[in-house]
Structure formats: C-alpha cells, structure tokens
Amino acid sequence: MPAAPSSTTVAGLVTALVGFLSSFAVVLTGLRAVGATPGQAASGLVVLSVAMGLATVLLAQRTRMPITVAWSTPGAALLATASAPSWDEAVGAFVLVGALVLLTAAWPRLGTAIGAIPPVLAQAMLAGVLVPLCLQPVRSALEIPWLVVPVVLVWAVLLRFSPRWAVPAAFAVTLGITGWLAWRDGGLDAAALVPALEWTTPDVASTAAVGLALPLFLVTMASQNVPGMAVLAAYGYRAPWRPAMAVTGAGTLLGAPFGGHAVNLAAISAALAAGPEAHPDPSRRWLAARTAGLAYIGLALVSAAVAALVVTAPAGFVAAAAGLALWPVLAASLSGALARAEDRIPVVATFLVAISGVTVGGVGSAFWSLVVGLAFWAWYRPQPAAAPA
C-alpha cells in the first residue's frame, strides 16, 4: 500500500493550485489589455509560472522558511484598466518594474521612500483600478446569463462553506464551460497547446512605459511584497527583505521580455504554506513552499493550453470570472483606505482619478491618481496639533 503524502506535500500542492487557479484569468486579461497577442499572453503566463516556481524553490531552499512567490495579481488588474499604446512599451514597463525592485534590494533608501507613501493612498489607487474589472461580472451576467450565473452560484456557495476554494472552483467551472464550447465548435489548435516563449524587445524609454511602470511597481510593493512579509511575520518567520527583493526583482527582469509583468512575495496564498496546517513543526514548513515552487513549474507545462482555451471563450465570460475573483481584494482595499475619517478626502480624490481612466501625456490614470492623492494629502489632511509650550 503506497504511503500517504506528507502534510507539507499536500500543503504545497494546494498552495500552487489555489495560487494559479485563483488568478490566471486576471493575468491573461491584464496582458491582453495592454496589447499582447494570444501567443504573447500565453508566453507571459508560462514565464510567470516558471519564474515564481524557481524563485520559490530558491528562497525556500536557501532560507529554510516557507517563503512563496506569486505573480502580481493586483498588478495584472491594474494592467486590465491601464493605457499602453503598444505591447513593447508595456514590456518596457515590466523591465522597469524588475529594475526598481532590484534597486530596492540594493538601495534601502528607495524602500524607505516607498514606505513614506501613505498606504491608504496606495489602497485607494488599487481600488480605483479594480472597479472596472470588478463590474464585469455584473455586465456579463446580464449579457450572457446562461454562462455567468452558474459560475457566480458556485462561487457564492463555496464562499459560504469553503472560502479557500471559492475562486478556484469558479475558474474551474469557467474552464469547463469554455472547454465544452470549444469542443462543440471544433476544438482547439493543437499547436497552441504547447508551451512556447515569445520574445518582445522592450521599449523602456517611452513616457507610457515609465507612466505604467511606476504604479505597477507601487501596487506590487504595497499590495504584495509588504503584506507578504507581514504574513510570514505573523507565523514567526523573519524573512530576509533584501534577498527576497533581489530574487523577485531578477525574476521579473528576466521574465519581462517574454511577457511576464511581475513576480513578488505571495500575500493571500502565503499562509497556506506558512501555517500550522502545512506542518506542526515550523522548521519543516519550508518543504511545503519548495513543493509549491515545483508545482508551479509543473503548471507552466499546462499554462499554454489554459491560455489557448481562454482565447476561445465568449466575450466577457473569462473577464467576468476574473472580476469575481477580485471582489474580496476590492473590499479589503476600500475598507483599508476609508478606515480613518481624516484621510478620506485625499483617499476619495485618489480613488476617483484612478477610476476615471484618464490619460495625460501618454500616462494613465493610476499614476495621476497618486499625484493628485499626494497633493491632497499634503494640502488638505489635518496636521497634528502642536504640543503646548
């Protein structure tokens, strides 16, 4: 009788499956929105899966901590509503993000400068860029209810009884329905099922690339790397900041020309490998992270098939599932941004500019929302009263 898999193996596999299934559609939607062809988007999904798998294995092996790496889901959501005149400029932005993360590892003052940006403004910016995609389930439920409503029902039921699996199950149903439709209409192109990388020469000098890179970098740092460190700390792990940034920055930089937008410390899925469910002994939980990394590399082999299947879906169907997956992220962003009454005017200004979708000088609304938010923060926010002499 074969031996049962260890708890670290199970936890690692669950971490990888939840991490991949919960957001792959968000990644594909974001890459397509900034100009990627189906082949380039598939390449991006492949290289991201490999990069976060290798980075997870490396960090877990070297630190003996359950450090897991993921693609930037908030960053992909930002791309879905961003303005990039061309794919090579978007790839240029990805290269710049990787360079900035590496600079954060090499130059601590940059990390200090990022920490000086009020977190509530970063949350408000993220909430603003999430809203258009989060509205997609509502729109698609009216346009194609026979497809979207079953997905929403599965998501809602599992959100009540097994929240961890609500989004993966919703995406599994989405893929199942899409697969059936593709089979009914003649199947898939076999060549598209094979993983392949497509090189794009990045344009790092354009205004659009710089304007997209800055908000993508800030969202990745504020919504993934910083919370990821906090999750690990909550389970008693003091993860090394500079090596983690060096590895994820290098992974982003190397994967960018093949369509990978950003890899970073896992935040939402980090607890699956770092918690007691992975192993009662905290010193053994790094094995769960290593298993998750190996599983991500394995998932890269099927990611091209997933991307090819998504391309065949009816308009708005996969985007609806992606938007549904981001509802909890939107709720958390709004809750955090509006928690303090004295912050609300700068927060609302940031949120409204981000949601507006305006483009000025080739730079999208995410960047300008931070500019406006910081201006309101400096001018409007009440200052603490001076201590009596």
Summary of the structure (lengths in Angstrom):
residues: 389
radius of gyration: 20.4
end to end distance: 79.4
largest distance: 81.3
contacts: 1496
relative contact order: 0.23
helix: 74%
strand: 2%
